[in-house]
């Protein structure tokens, strides 16, 4: 049992970290700068830890920029206020993601004018159904070897869809449940203590108020784990955090 729990939480938090650190705070918002070598390294690690649920950075970045521009309106790719449940919202997000990733739908220029990290060879390989299938088979094999009973296999769908599930939790809960520090003109909320479990991503009200600030926490009881790791990486020179101009407070 201990091996299954270790594997599950290791997969959850590694996937969540690179989701937050690379896809969200770099690909979408450019909250820090890095060398091309480190960009490739984090790009590769994002693919590797997300595995079967790999989210292509350029498509993710475009959708997330749309989410901020159209937050909680009908043009928002994943506002929970236009769907009956989280699964409908995930399906709608997946359709838009596939359209952007395959080129069937071109995003508005305002969402591609800023830098988007692209690694075409890795994206083609990582997004391929066979590659995703190999990761899925590896997860199943691990559970066959170490699961003490069949009940543990119920965790496998989370492994298969780890990236989208984490994104859906943040967008659904972060725009429905919790409290607000700021008036943003949308339904964004902060959720504590669950913000800790999502490594800071559930402080959505703070983030939507000041979207270019790498620190999503504002109150003393809000804890942004991803930002703390980013500060450490900044201190040792792996990344360079971009200073932000404070946004005037609107309570």
Biotite code that builds the C-alpha atoms (Angstrom):
import biotite.structure as struc

atoms = struc.array([
    struc.Atom([0.000, 0.000, 0.000], chain_id="A", res_id=1, res_name="UNK", atom_name="CA", element="C"),
    struc.Atom([2.804, 2.424, 0.872], chain_id="A", res_id=2, res_name="UNK", atom_name="CA", element="C"),
    struc.Atom([4.228, 2.198, -2.656], chain_id="A", res_id=3, res_name="UNK", atom_name="CA", element="C"),
    struc.Atom([0.858, 3.055, -4.202], chain_id="A", res_id=4, res_name="UNK", atom_name="CA", element="C"),
    struc.Atom([0.381, 6.049, -1.903], chain_id="A", res_id=5, res_name="UNK", atom_name="CA", element="C"),
    struc.Atom([3.919, 7.283, -2.555], chain_id="A", res_id=6, res_name="UNK", atom_name="CA", element="C"),
    struc.Atom([3.458, 6.908, -6.300], chain_id="A", res_id=7, res_name="UNK", atom_name="CA", element="C"),
    struc.Atom([0.078, 8.645, -6.282], chain_id="A", res_id=8, res_name="UNK", atom_name="CA", element="C"),
    struc.Atom([1.176, 11.668, -4.242], chain_id="A", res_id=9, res_name="UNK", atom_name="CA", element="C"),
    struc.Atom([4.508, 11.930, -6.064], chain_id="A", res_id=10, res_name="UNK", atom_name="CA", element="C"),
    struc.Atom([2.677, 11.942, -9.402], chain_id="A", res_id=11, res_name="UNK", atom_name="CA", element="C"),
    struc.Atom([0.060, 14.414, -8.087], chain_id="A", res_id=12, res_name="UNK", atom_name="CA", element="C"),
    struc.Atom([2.474, 17.000, -6.691], chain_id="A", res_id=13, res_name="UNK", atom_name="CA", element="C"),
    struc.Atom([5.111, 16.750, -9.423], chain_id="A", res_id=14, res_name="UNK", atom_name="CA", element="C"),
    struc.Atom([2.432, 17.122, -12.100], chain_id="A", res_id=15, res_name="UNK", atom_name="CA", element="C"),
    struc.Atom([0.858, 19.977, -10.138], chain_id="A", res_id=16, res_name="UNK", atom_name="CA", element="C"),
    struc.Atom([4.163, 21.781, -9.684], chain_id="A", res_id=17, res_name="UNK", atom_name="CA", element="C"),
    struc.Atom([5.085, 21.779, -13.371], chain_id="A", res_id=18, res_name="UNK", atom_name="CA", element="C"),
    struc.Atom([1.490, 22.622, -14.263], chain_id="A", res_id=19, res_name="UNK", atom_name="CA", element="C"),
    struc.Atom([1.664, 25.679, -12.003], chain_id="A", res_id=20, res_name="UNK", atom_name="CA", element="C"),
    struc.Atom([5.320, 26.606, -12.492], chain_id="A", res_id=21, res_name="UNK", atom_name="CA", element="C"),
    struc.Atom([5.821, 26.024, -16.221], chain_id="A", res_id=22, res_name="UNK", atom_name="CA", element="C"),
    struc.Atom([2.423, 25.943, -17.933], chain_id="A", res_id=23, res_name="UNK", atom_name="CA", element="C"),
    struc.Atom([0.701, 28.597, -15.857], chain_id="A", res_id=24, res_name="UNK", atom_name="CA", element="C"),
    struc.Atom([3.314, 31.010, -14.533], chain_id="A", res_id=25, res_name="UNK", atom_name="CA", element="C"),
    struc.Atom([5.719, 30.783, -17.475], chain_id="A", res_id=26, res_name="UNK", atom_name="CA", element="C"),
    struc.Atom([3.924, 29.718, -20.669], chain_id="A", res_id=27, res_name="UNK", atom_name="CA", element="C"),
    struc.Atom([0.795, 31.749, -19.899], chain_id="A", res_id=28, res_name="UNK", atom_name="CA", element="C"),
    struc.Atom([2.074, 34.730, -17.906], chain_id="A", res_id=29, res_name="UNK", atom_name="CA", element="C"),
    struc.Atom([5.862, 34.994, -18.348], chain_id="A", res_id=30, res_name="UNK", atom_name="CA", element="C"),
    struc.Atom([6.362, 35.704, -14.645], chain_id="A", res_id=31, res_name="UNK", atom_name="CA", element="C"),
    struc.Atom([10.054, 34.849, -14.924], chain_id="A", res_id=32, res_name="UNK", atom_name="CA", element="C"),
    struc.Atom([12.771, 34.495, -17.534], chain_id="A", res_id=33, res_name="UNK", atom_name="CA", element="C"),
    struc.Atom([15.010, 31.478, -18.074], chain_id="A", res_id=34, res_name="UNK", atom_name="CA", element="C"),
    struc.Atom([17.739, 30.419, -20.456], chain_id="A", res_id=35, res_name="UNK", atom_name="CA", element="C"),
    struc.Atom([16.836, 28.299, -23.482], chain_id="A", res_id=36, res_name="UNK", atom_name="CA", element="C"),
    struc.Atom([18.535, 25.328, -21.858], chain_id="A", res_id=37, res_name="UNK", atom_name="CA", element="C"),
    struc.Atom([16.459, 25.539, -18.696], chain_id="A", res_id=38, res_name="UNK", atom_name="CA", element="C"),
    struc.Atom([13.318, 26.164, -20.738], chain_id="A", res_id=39, res_name="UNK", atom_name="CA", element="C"),
    struc.Atom([13.899, 22.897, -22.607], chain_id="A", res_id=40, res_name="UNK", atom_name="CA", element="C"),
    struc.Atom([14.592, 21.112, -19.318], chain_id="A", res_id=41, res_name="UNK", atom_name="CA", element="C"),
    struc.Atom([11.364, 22.287, -17.694], chain_id="A", res_id=42, res_name="UNK", atom_name="CA", element="C"),
    struc.Atom([9.468, 21.653, -20.942], chain_id="A", res_id=43, res_name="UNK", atom_name="CA", element="C"),
    struc.Atom([10.690, 18.046, -20.965], chain_id="A", res_id=44, res_name="UNK", atom_name="CA", element="C"),
    struc.Atom([9.960, 17.525, -17.272], chain_id="A", res_id=45, res_name="UNK", atom_name="CA", element="C"),
    struc.Atom([6.430, 18.902, -17.711], chain_id="A", res_id=46, res_name="UNK", atom_name="CA", element="C"),
    struc.Atom([5.785, 16.310, -20.405], chain_id="A", res_id=47, res_name="UNK", atom_name="CA", element="C"),
    struc.Atom([7.406, 13.507, -18.421], chain_id="A", res_id=48, res_name="UNK", atom_name="CA", element="C"),
    struc.Atom([5.543, 14.043, -15.142], chain_id="A", res_id=49, res_name="UNK", atom_name="CA", element="C"),
    struc.Atom([2.162, 14.728, -16.792], chain_id="A", res_id=50, res_name="UNK", atom_name="CA", element="C"),
    struc.Atom([2.610, 11.648, -18.944], chain_id="A", res_id=51, res_name="UNK", atom_name="CA", element="C"),
    struc.Atom([-0.681, 10.438, -20.374], chain_id="A", res_id=52, res_name="UNK", atom_name="CA", element="C"),
    struc.Atom([-2.358, 13.763, -19.533], chain_id="A", res_id=53, res_name="UNK", atom_name="CA", element="C"),
    struc.Atom([0.291, 16.015, -21.114], chain_id="A", res_id=54, res_name="UNK", atom_name="CA", element="C"),
    struc.Atom([-0.946, 19.548, -21.832], chain_id="A", res_id=55, res_name="UNK", atom_name="CA", element="C"),
    struc.Atom([0.824, 21.209, -24.781], chain_id="A", res_id=56, res_name="UNK", atom_name="CA", element="C"),
    struc.Atom([2.224, 24.524, -23.435], chain_id="A", res_id=57, res_name="UNK", atom_name="CA", element="C"),
    struc.Atom([1.312, 26.774, -26.379], chain_id="A", res_id=58, res_name="UNK", atom_name="CA", element="C"),
    struc.Atom([-2.335, 25.606, -26.402], chain_id="A", res_id=59, res_name="UNK", atom_name="CA", element="C"),
    struc.Atom([-2.515, 25.852, -22.625], chain_id="A", res_id=60, res_name="UNK", atom_name="CA", element="C"),
    struc.Atom([-1.024, 29.345, -22.679], chain_id="A", res_id=61, res_name="UNK", atom_name="CA", element="C"),
    struc.Atom([-3.513, 30.629, -25.256], chain_id="A", res_id=62, res_name="UNK", atom_name="CA", element="C"),
    struc.Atom([-6.514, 29.193, -23.406], chain_id="A", res_id=63, res_name="UNK", atom_name="CA", element="C"),
    struc.Atom([-5.377, 30.580, -20.087], chain_id="A", res_id=64, res_name="UNK", atom_name="CA", element="C"),
    struc.Atom([-4.898, 34.057, -21.542], chain_id="A", res_id=65, res_name="UNK", atom_name="CA", element="C"),
    struc.Atom([-8.442, 33.813, -22.899], chain_id="A", res_id=66, res_name="UNK", atom_name="CA", element="C"),
    struc.Atom([-9.631, 32.784, -19.437], chain_id="A", res_id=67, res_name="UNK", atom_name="CA", element="C"),
    struc.Atom([-8.263, 36.001, -17.948], chain_id="A", res_id=68, res_name="UNK", atom_name="CA", element="C"),
    struc.Atom([-9.510, 38.242, -20.731], chain_id="A", res_id=69, res_name="UNK", atom_name="CA", element="C"),
    struc.Atom([-13.032, 36.778, -20.679], chain_id="A", res_id=70, res_name="UNK", atom_name="CA", element="C"),
    struc.Atom([-13.186, 35.606, -17.064], chain_id="A", res_id=71, res_name="UNK", atom_name="CA", element="C"),
    struc.Atom([-16.613, 34.169, -16.193], chain_id="A", res_id=72, res_name="UNK", atom_name="CA", element="C"),
    struc.Atom([-18.243, 35.322, -19.422], chain_id="A", res_id=73, res_name="UNK", atom_name="CA", element="C"),
    struc.Atom([-19.548, 33.136, -22.253], chain_id="A", res_id=74, res_name="UNK", atom_name="CA", element="C"),
    struc.Atom([-16.189, 33.456, -24.038], chain_id="A", res_id=75, res_name="UNK", atom_name="CA", element="C"),
    struc.Atom([-14.308, 32.018, -21.058], chain_id="A", res_id=76, res_name="UNK", atom_name="CA", element="C"),
    struc.Atom([-13.084, 28.509, -22.070], chain_id="A", res_id=77, res_name="UNK", atom_name="CA", element="C"),
    struc.Atom([-13.745, 27.129, -18.602], chain_id="A", res_id=78, res_name="UNK", atom_name="CA", element="C"),
    struc.Atom([-15.983, 29.216, -16.393], chain_id="A", res_id=79, res_name="UNK", atom_name="CA", element="C"),
    struc.Atom([-18.050, 26.948, -14.098], chain_id="A", res_id=80, res_name="UNK", atom_name="CA", element="C"),
    struc.Atom([-21.004, 29.329, -14.331], chain_id="A", res_id=81, res_name="UNK", atom_name="CA", element="C"),
    struc.Atom([-22.036, 28.127, -17.804], chain_id="A", res_id=82, res_name="UNK", atom_name="CA", element="C"),
    struc.Atom([-22.005, 24.358, -17.216], chain_id="A", res_id=83, res_name="UNK", atom_name="CA", element="C"),
    struc.Atom([-24.135, 21.972, -15.171], chain_id="A", res_id=84, res_name="UNK", atom_name="CA", element="C"),
    struc.Atom([-21.167, 20.105, -13.753], chain_id="A", res_id=85, res_name="UNK", atom_name="CA", element="C"),
    struc.Atom([-17.386, 19.930, -13.808], chain_id="A", res_id=86, res_name="UNK", atom_name="CA", element="C"),
    struc.Atom([-17.356, 17.188, -16.461], chain_id="A", res_id=87, res_name="UNK", atom_name="CA", element="C"),
    struc.Atom([-19.183, 19.364, -19.008], chain_id="A", res_id=88, res_name="UNK", atom_name="CA", element="C"),
    struc.Atom([-16.712, 22.156, -18.314], chain_id="A", res_id=89, res_name="UNK", atom_name="CA", element="C"),
    struc.Atom([-13.760, 19.768, -18.798], chain_id="A", res_id=90, res_name="UNK", atom_name="CA", element="C"),
    struc.Atom([-15.219, 18.518, -22.091], chain_id="A", res_id=91, res_name="UNK", atom_name="CA", element="C"),
    struc.Atom([-15.658, 22.055, -23.405], chain_id="A", res_id=92, res_name="UNK", atom_name="CA", element="C"),
    struc.Atom([-12.090, 22.920, -22.411], chain_id="A", res_id=93, res_name="UNK", atom_name="CA", element="C"),
    struc.Atom([-10.801, 19.770, -24.116], chain_id="A", res_id=94, res_name="UNK", atom_name="CA", element="C"),
    struc.Atom([-12.559, 20.661, -27.382], chain_id="A", res_id=95, res_name="UNK", atom_name="CA", element="C"),
    struc.Atom([-11.006, 24.136, -27.442], chain_id="A", res_id=96, res_name="UNK", atom_name="CA", element="C"),
    struc.Atom([-7.606, 22.727, -26.487], chain_id="A", res_id=97, res_name="UNK", atom_name="CA", element="C"),
    struc.Atom([-7.705, 20.187, -29.339], chain_id="A", res_id=98, res_name="UNK", atom_name="CA", element="C"),
    struc.Atom([-8.803, 22.831, -31.839], chain_id="A", res_id=99, res_name="UNK", atom_name="CA", element="C"),
    struc.Atom([-5.917, 25.139, -30.925], chain_id="A", res_id=100, res_name="UNK", atom_name="CA", element="C"),
    struc.Atom([-3.405, 22.316, -30.776], chain_id="A", res_id=101, res_name="UNK", atom_name="CA", element="C"),
    struc.Atom([-4.336, 20.883, -34.190], chain_id="A", res_id=102, res_name="UNK", atom_name="CA", element="C"),
    struc.Atom([-4.731, 24.269, -35.873], chain_id="A", res_id=103, res_name="UNK", atom_name="CA", element="C"),
    struc.Atom([-8.419, 23.724, -36.655], chain_id="A", res_id=104, res_name="UNK", atom_name="CA", element="C"),
    struc.Atom([-9.145, 26.933, -34.779], chain_id="A", res_id=105, res_name="UNK", atom_name="CA", element="C"),
    struc.Atom([-6.778, 29.897, -34.727], chain_id="A", res_id=106, res_name="UNK", atom_name="CA", element="C"),
    struc.Atom([-6.745, 32.015, -31.560], chain_id="A", res_id=107, res_name="UNK", atom_name="CA", element="C"),
    struc.Atom([-7.123, 35.767, -31.656], chain_id="A", res_id=108, res_name="UNK", atom_name="CA", element="C"),
    struc.Atom([-3.818, 37.529, -32.234], chain_id="A", res_id=109, res_name="UNK", atom_name="CA", element="C"),
    struc.Atom([-3.899, 39.236, -28.838], chain_id="A", res_id=110, res_name="UNK", atom_name="CA", element="C"),
    struc.Atom([-3.434, 35.816, -27.204], chain_id="A", res_id=111, res_name="UNK", atom_name="CA", element="C"),
    struc.Atom([-0.377, 34.881, -29.282], chain_id="A", res_id=112, res_name="UNK", atom_name="CA", element="C"),
    struc.Atom([1.387, 38.243, -29.466], chain_id="A", res_id=113, res_name="UNK", atom_name="CA", element="C"),
    struc.Atom([3.352, 37.550, -26.288], chain_id="A", res_id=114, res_name="UNK", atom_name="CA", element="C"),
    struc.Atom([5.908, 34.748, -26.107], chain_id="A", res_id=115, res_name="UNK", atom_name="CA", element="C"),
    struc.Atom([4.676, 31.148, -26.086], chain_id="A", res_id=116, res_name="UNK", atom_name="CA", element="C"),
    struc.Atom([7.184, 28.300, -25.568], chain_id="A", res_id=117, res_name="UNK", atom_name="CA", element="C"),
    struc.Atom([7.115, 25.820, -28.465], chain_id="A", res_id=118, res_name="UNK", atom_name="CA", element="C"),
    struc.Atom([8.923, 22.504, -28.961], chain_id="A", res_id=119, res_name="UNK", atom_name="CA", element="C"),
    struc.Atom([7.206, 20.950, -31.956], chain_id="A", res_id=120, res_name="UNK", atom_name="CA", element="C"),
    struc.Atom([8.976, 17.574, -31.897], chain_id="A", res_id=121, res_name="UNK", atom_name="CA", element="C"),
    struc.Atom([8.273, 16.953, -28.228], chain_id="A", res_id=122, res_name="UNK", atom_name="CA", element="C"),
    struc.Atom([4.681, 18.158, -28.582], chain_id="A", res_id=123, res_name="UNK", atom_name="CA", element="C"),
    struc.Atom([4.006, 15.810, -31.507], chain_id="A", res_id=124, res_name="UNK", atom_name="CA", element="C"),
    struc.Atom([5.568, 12.918, -29.630], chain_id="A", res_id=125, res_name="UNK", atom_name="CA", element="C"),
    struc.Atom([4.054, 13.706, -26.223], chain_id="A", res_id=126, res_name="UNK", atom_name="CA", element="C"),
    struc.Atom([0.582, 14.405, -27.582], chain_id="A", res_id=127, res_name="UNK", atom_name="CA", element="C"),
    struc.Atom([0.488, 11.221, -29.696], chain_id="A", res_id=128, res_name="UNK", atom_name="CA", element="C"),
    struc.Atom([-2.048, 8.605, -28.625], chain_id="A", res_id=129, res_name="UNK", atom_name="CA", element="C"),
    struc.Atom([0.604, 5.860, -28.554], chain_id="A", res_id=130, res_name="UNK", atom_name="CA", element="C"),
    struc.Atom([2.828, 7.865, -26.217], chain_id="A", res_id=131, res_name="UNK", atom_name="CA", element="C"),
    struc.Atom([-0.094, 8.533, -23.921], chain_id="A", res_id=132, res_name="UNK", atom_name="CA", element="C"),
    struc.Atom([-0.968, 4.841, -24.083], chain_id="A", res_id=133, res_name="UNK", atom_name="CA", element="C"),
    struc.Atom([2.534, 3.799, -23.014], chain_id="A", res_id=134, res_name="UNK", atom_name="CA", element="C"),
    struc.Atom([2.290, 6.030, -19.942], chain_id="A", res_id=135, res_name="UNK", atom_name="CA", element="C"),
    struc.Atom([-1.149, 4.616, -19.159], chain_id="A", res_id=136, res_name="UNK", atom_name="CA", element="C"),
    struc.Atom([0.190, 1.064, -19.461], chain_id="A", res_id=137, res_name="UNK", atom_name="CA", element="C"),
    struc.Atom([3.064, 1.952, -17.117], chain_id="A", res_id=138, res_name="UNK", atom_name="CA", element="C"),
    struc.Atom([0.620, 3.237, -14.480], chain_id="A", res_id=139, res_name="UNK", atom_name="CA", element="C"),
    struc.Atom([-1.480, 0.067, -14.768], chain_id="A", res_id=140, res_name="UNK", atom_name="CA", element="C"),
    struc.Atom([1.607, -2.138, -14.493], chain_id="A", res_id=141, res_name="UNK", atom_name="CA", element="C"),
    struc.Atom([2.719, -0.361, -11.320], chain_id="A", res_id=142, res_name="UNK", atom_name="CA", element="C"),
    struc.Atom([-0.690, -0.925, -9.744], chain_id="A", res_id=143, res_name="UNK", atom_name="CA", element="C"),
    struc.Atom([-0.699, -4.594, -10.767], chain_id="A", res_id=144, res_name="UNK", atom_name="CA", element="C"),
    struc.Atom([2.661, -5.035, -9.051], chain_id="A", res_id=145, res_name="UNK", atom_name="CA", element="C"),
    struc.Atom([1.981, -3.094, -5.860], chain_id="A", res_id=146, res_name="UNK", atom_name="CA", element="C"),
    struc.Atom([-1.767, -2.567, -5.247], chain_id="A", res_id=147, res_name="UNK", atom_name="CA", element="C"),
    struc.Atom([-2.884, -4.640, -2.225], chain_id="A", res_id=148, res_name="UNK", atom_name="CA", element="C"),
    struc.Atom([-6.445, -4.955, -3.596], chain_id="A", res_id=149, res_name="UNK", atom_name="CA", element="C"),
    struc.Atom([-8.526, -4.143, -6.666], chain_id="A", res_id=150, res_name="UNK", atom_name="CA", element="C"),
    struc.Atom([-10.063, -1.104, -4.934], chain_id="A", res_id=151, res_name="UNK", atom_name="CA", element="C"),
    struc.Atom([-6.820, 0.789, -5.400], chain_id="A", res_id=152, res_name="UNK", atom_name="CA", element="C"),
    struc.Atom([-7.265, 0.611, -9.164], chain_id="A", res_id=153, res_name="UNK", atom_name="CA", element="C"),
    struc.Atom([-9.980, 3.271, -8.789], chain_id="A", res_id=154, res_name="UNK", atom_name="CA", element="C"),
    struc.Atom([-7.133, 5.784, -8.535], chain_id="A", res_id=155, res_name="UNK", atom_name="CA", element="C"),
    struc.Atom([-5.952, 5.002, -12.070], chain_id="A", res_id=156, res_name="UNK", atom_name="CA", element="C"),
    struc.Atom([-8.339, 7.402, -13.893], chain_id="A", res_id=157, res_name="UNK", atom_name="CA", element="C"),
    struc.Atom([-6.794, 10.247, -11.875], chain_id="A", res_id=158, res_name="UNK", atom_name="CA", element="C"),
    struc.Atom([-3.349, 9.224, -13.118], chain_id="A", res_id=159, res_name="UNK", atom_name="CA", element="C"),
    struc.Atom([-4.632, 9.014, -16.700], chain_id="A", res_id=160, res_name="UNK", atom_name="CA", element="C"),
    struc.Atom([-6.156, 12.529, -16.594], chain_id="A", res_id=161, res_name="UNK", atom_name="CA", element="C"),
    struc.Atom([-3.985, 14.170, -13.948], chain_id="A", res_id=162, res_name="UNK", atom_name="CA", element="C"),
    struc.Atom([-3.318, 17.490, -15.736], chain_id="A", res_id=163, res_name="UNK", atom_name="CA", element="C"),
    struc.Atom([-6.904, 18.192, -16.859], chain_id="A", res_id=164, res_name="UNK", atom_name="CA", element="C"),
    struc.Atom([-8.301, 17.117, -13.475], chain_id="A", res_id=165, res_name="UNK", atom_name="CA", element="C"),
    struc.Atom([-6.028, 19.528, -11.621], chain_id="A", res_id=166, res_name="UNK", atom_name="CA", element="C"),
    struc.Atom([-6.945, 22.335, -14.013], chain_id="A", res_id=167, res_name="UNK", atom_name="CA", element="C"),
    struc.Atom([-10.658, 21.569, -13.672], chain_id="A", res_id=168, res_name="UNK", atom_name="CA", element="C"),
    struc.Atom([-10.510, 21.607, -9.855], chain_id="A", res_id=169, res_name="UNK", atom_name="CA", element="C"),
    struc.Atom([-8.779, 24.991, -9.899], chain_id="A", res_id=170, res_name="UNK", atom_name="CA", element="C"),
    struc.Atom([-11.196, 26.555, -12.387], chain_id="A", res_id=171, res_name="UNK", atom_name="CA", element="C"),
    struc.Atom([-14.344, 25.052, -10.887], chain_id="A", res_id=172, res_name="UNK", atom_name="CA", element="C"),
    struc.Atom([-13.603, 25.557, -7.183], chain_id="A", res_id=173, res_name="UNK", atom_name="CA", element="C"),
    struc.Atom([-11.603, 28.744, -7.718], chain_id="A", res_id=174, res_name="UNK", atom_name="CA", element="C"),
    struc.Atom([-14.591, 30.455, -9.345], chain_id="A", res_id=175, res_name="UNK", atom_name="CA", element="C"),
    struc.Atom([-17.365, 29.068, -7.125], chain_id="A", res_id=176, res_name="UNK", atom_name="CA", element="C"),
    struc.Atom([-16.231, 28.489, -3.547], chain_id="A", res_id=177, res_name="UNK", atom_name="CA", element="C"),
    struc.Atom([-14.361, 30.568, -1.008], chain_id="A", res_id=178, res_name="UNK", atom_name="CA", element="C"),
    struc.Atom([-13.816, 34.233, -0.231], chain_id="A", res_id=179, res_name="UNK", atom_name="CA", element="C"),
    struc.Atom([-12.675, 37.335, -2.126], chain_id="A", res_id=180, res_name="UNK", atom_name="CA", element="C"),
    struc.Atom([-9.972, 39.817, -1.180], chain_id="A", res_id=181, res_name="UNK", atom_name="CA", element="C"),
    struc.Atom([-10.651, 41.995, -4.229], chain_id="A", res_id=182, res_name="UNK", atom_name="CA", element="C"),
    struc.Atom([-13.463, 43.036, -6.549], chain_id="A", res_id=183, res_name="UNK", atom_name="CA", element="C"),
    struc.Atom([-12.359, 41.825, -9.982], chain_id="A", res_id=184, res_name="UNK", atom_name="CA", element="C"),
    struc.Atom([-15.656, 41.958, -11.842], chain_id="A", res_id=185, res_name="UNK", atom_name="CA", element="C"),
    struc.Atom([-15.786, 38.154, -12.020], chain_id="A", res_id=186, res_name="UNK", atom_name="CA", element="C"),
    struc.Atom([-16.536, 35.223, -9.684], chain_id="A", res_id=187, res_name="UNK", atom_name="CA", element="C"),
    struc.Atom([-12.940, 34.343, -8.786], chain_id="A", res_id=188, res_name="UNK", atom_name="CA", element="C"),
    struc.Atom([-12.469, 33.099, -5.220], chain_id="A", res_id=189, res_name="UNK", atom_name="CA", element="C"),
    struc.Atom([-9.721, 32.091, -2.798], chain_id="A", res_id=190, res_name="UNK", atom_name="CA", element="C"),
    struc.Atom([-9.960, 28.682, -1.156], chain_id="A", res_id=191, res_name="UNK", atom_name="CA", element="C"),
    struc.Atom([-8.102, 27.940, 2.082], chain_id="A", res_id=192, res_name="UNK", atom_name="CA", element="C"),
    struc.Atom([-6.770, 25.478, 3.235], chain_id="A", res_id=193, res_name="UNK", atom_name="CA", element="C"),
    struc.Atom([-7.243, 23.834, -0.164], chain_id="A", res_id=194, res_name="UNK", atom_name="CA", element="C"),
    struc.Atom([-5.020, 26.470, -1.723], chain_id="A", res_id=195, res_name="UNK", atom_name="CA", element="C"),
    struc.Atom([-2.128, 24.716, -0.018], chain_id="A", res_id=196, res_name="UNK", atom_name="CA", element="C"),
    struc.Atom([-3.102, 21.327, -1.451], chain_id="A", res_id=197, res_name="UNK", atom_name="CA", element="C"),
    struc.Atom([-3.135, 22.877, -4.945], chain_id="A", res_id=198, res_name="UNK", atom_name="CA", element="C"),
    struc.Atom([0.257, 24.572, -4.318], chain_id="A", res_id=199, res_name="UNK", atom_name="CA", element="C"),
    struc.Atom([-1.227, 28.073, -4.387], chain_id="A", res_id=200, res_name="UNK", atom_name="CA", element="C"),
    struc.Atom([-3.342, 27.692, -7.513], chain_id="A", res_id=201, res_name="UNK", atom_name="CA", element="C"),
    struc.Atom([-6.645, 28.051, -5.654], chain_id="A", res_id=202, res_name="UNK", atom_name="CA", element="C"),
    struc.Atom([-5.983, 31.670, -4.698], chain_id="A", res_id=203, res_name="UNK", atom_name="CA", element="C"),
    struc.Atom([-7.786, 32.626, -7.881], chain_id="A", res_id=204, res_name="UNK", atom_name="CA", element="C"),
    struc.Atom([-9.236, 35.911, -6.647], chain_id="A", res_id=205, res_name="UNK", atom_name="CA", element="C"),
    struc.Atom([-5.750, 37.179, -5.781], chain_id="A", res_id=206, res_name="UNK", atom_name="CA", element="C"),
    struc.Atom([-4.366, 35.957, -9.088], chain_id="A", res_id=207, res_name="UNK", atom_name="CA", element="C"),
    struc.Atom([-7.108, 37.488, -11.220], chain_id="A", res_id=208, res_name="UNK", atom_name="CA", element="C"),
    struc.Atom([-6.640, 40.784, -9.416], chain_id="A", res_id=209, res_name="UNK", atom_name="CA", element="C"),
    struc.Atom([-2.891, 40.921, -10.155], chain_id="A", res_id=210, res_name="UNK", atom_name="CA", element="C"),
    struc.Atom([-2.316, 38.328, -12.886], chain_id="A", res_id=211, res_name="UNK", atom_name="CA", element="C"),
    struc.Atom([1.370, 39.123, -13.473], chain_id="A", res_id=212, res_name="UNK", atom_name="CA", element="C"),
    struc.Atom([2.389, 38.737, -9.833], chain_id="A", res_id=213, res_name="UNK", atom_name="CA", element="C"),
    struc.Atom([4.153, 35.413, -9.250], chain_id="A", res_id=214, res_name="UNK", atom_name="CA", element="C"),
    struc.Atom([3.000, 35.323, -5.621], chain_id="A", res_id=215, res_name="UNK", atom_name="CA", element="C"),
    struc.Atom([-0.665, 34.281, -5.430], chain_id="A", res_id=216, res_name="UNK", atom_name="CA", element="C"),
    struc.Atom([-0.847, 34.674, -1.638], chain_id="A", res_id=217, res_name="UNK", atom_name="CA", element="C"),
    struc.Atom([-1.816, 37.975, 0.034], chain_id="A", res_id=218, res_name="UNK", atom_name="CA", element="C"),
    struc.Atom([-3.015, 37.314, 3.590], chain_id="A", res_id=219, res_name="UNK", atom_name="CA", element="C"),
    struc.Atom([-0.839, 35.865, 6.348], chain_id="A", res_id=220, res_name="UNK", atom_name="CA", element="C"),
    struc.Atom([-2.818, 32.621, 6.281], chain_id="A", res_id=221, res_name="UNK", atom_name="CA", element="C"),
    struc.Atom([-2.479, 32.166, 2.490], chain_id="A", res_id=222, res_name="UNK", atom_name="CA", element="C"),
    struc.Atom([0.425, 29.953, 1.453], chain_id="A", res_id=223, res_name="UNK", atom_name="CA", element="C"),
    struc.Atom([1.691, 29.704, -2.141], chain_id="A", res_id=224, res_name="UNK", atom_name="CA", element="C"),
    struc.Atom([4.053, 26.723, -2.275], chain_id="A", res_id=225, res_name="UNK", atom_name="CA", element="C"),
    struc.Atom([4.906, 27.139, -5.950], chain_id="A", res_id=226, res_name="UNK", atom_name="CA", element="C"),
    struc.Atom([6.022, 30.723, -5.365], chain_id="A", res_id=227, res_name="UNK", atom_name="CA", element="C"),
    struc.Atom([8.303, 29.676, -2.505], chain_id="A", res_id=228, res_name="UNK", atom_name="CA", element="C"),
    struc.Atom([10.003, 27.165, -4.813], chain_id="A", res_id=229, res_name="UNK", atom_name="CA", element="C"),
    struc.Atom([10.262, 29.851, -7.491], chain_id="A", res_id=230, res_name="UNK", atom_name="CA", element="C"),
    struc.Atom([11.987, 32.167, -5.014], chain_id="A", res_id=231, res_name="UNK", atom_name="CA", element="C"),
    struc.Atom([14.524, 29.438, -4.276], chain_id="A", res_id=232, res_name="UNK", atom_name="CA", element="C"),
    struc.Atom([15.128, 28.849, -8.008], chain_id="A", res_id=233, res_name="UNK", atom_name="CA", element="C"),
    struc.Atom([15.504, 32.600, -8.466], chain_id="A", res_id=234, res_name="UNK", atom_name="CA", element="C"),
    struc.Atom([18.042, 32.791, -5.634], chain_id="A", res_id=235, res_name="UNK", atom_name="CA", element="C"),
    struc.Atom([20.278, 30.109, -7.142], chain_id="A", res_id=236, res_name="UNK", atom_name="CA", element="C"),
    struc.Atom([20.017, 31.650, -10.612], chain_id="A", res_id=237, res_name="UNK", atom_name="CA", element="C"),
    struc.Atom([17.926, 29.029, -12.422], chain_id="A", res_id=238, res_name="UNK", atom_name="CA", element="C"),
    struc.Atom([15.147, 31.545, -13.122], chain_id="A", res_id=239, res_name="UNK", atom_name="CA", element="C"),
    struc.Atom([14.873, 35.324, -12.863], chain_id="A", res_id=240, res_name="UNK", atom_name="CA", element="C"),
    struc.Atom([11.625, 36.561, -11.371], chain_id="A", res_id=241, res_name="UNK", atom_name="CA", element="C"),
    struc.Atom([10.235, 39.622, -13.117], chain_id="A", res_id=242, res_name="UNK", atom_name="CA", element="C"),
    struc.Atom([9.466, 42.494, -10.722], chain_id="A", res_id=243, res_name="UNK", atom_name="CA", element="C"),
    struc.Atom([5.860, 43.650, -10.882], chain_id="A", res_id=244, res_name="UNK", atom_name="CA", element="C"),
    struc.Atom([4.335, 47.058, -10.292], chain_id="A", res_id=245, res_name="UNK", atom_name="CA", element="C"),
    struc.Atom([1.809, 46.877, -7.431], chain_id="A", res_id=246, res_name="UNK", atom_name="CA", element="C"),
    struc.Atom([-1.802, 47.112, -8.580], chain_id="A", res_id=247, res_name="UNK", atom_name="CA", element="C"),
    struc.Atom([-3.935, 49.715, -6.739], chain_id="A", res_id=248, res_name="UNK", atom_name="CA", element="C"),
    struc.Atom([-6.152, 47.981, -4.181], chain_id="A", res_id=249, res_name="UNK", atom_name="CA", element="C"),
    struc.Atom([-9.881, 47.735, -5.042], chain_id="A", res_id=250, res_name="UNK", atom_name="CA", element="C"),
    struc.Atom([-11.774, 46.096, -2.167], chain_id="A", res_id=251, res_name="UNK", atom_name="CA", element="C"),
])
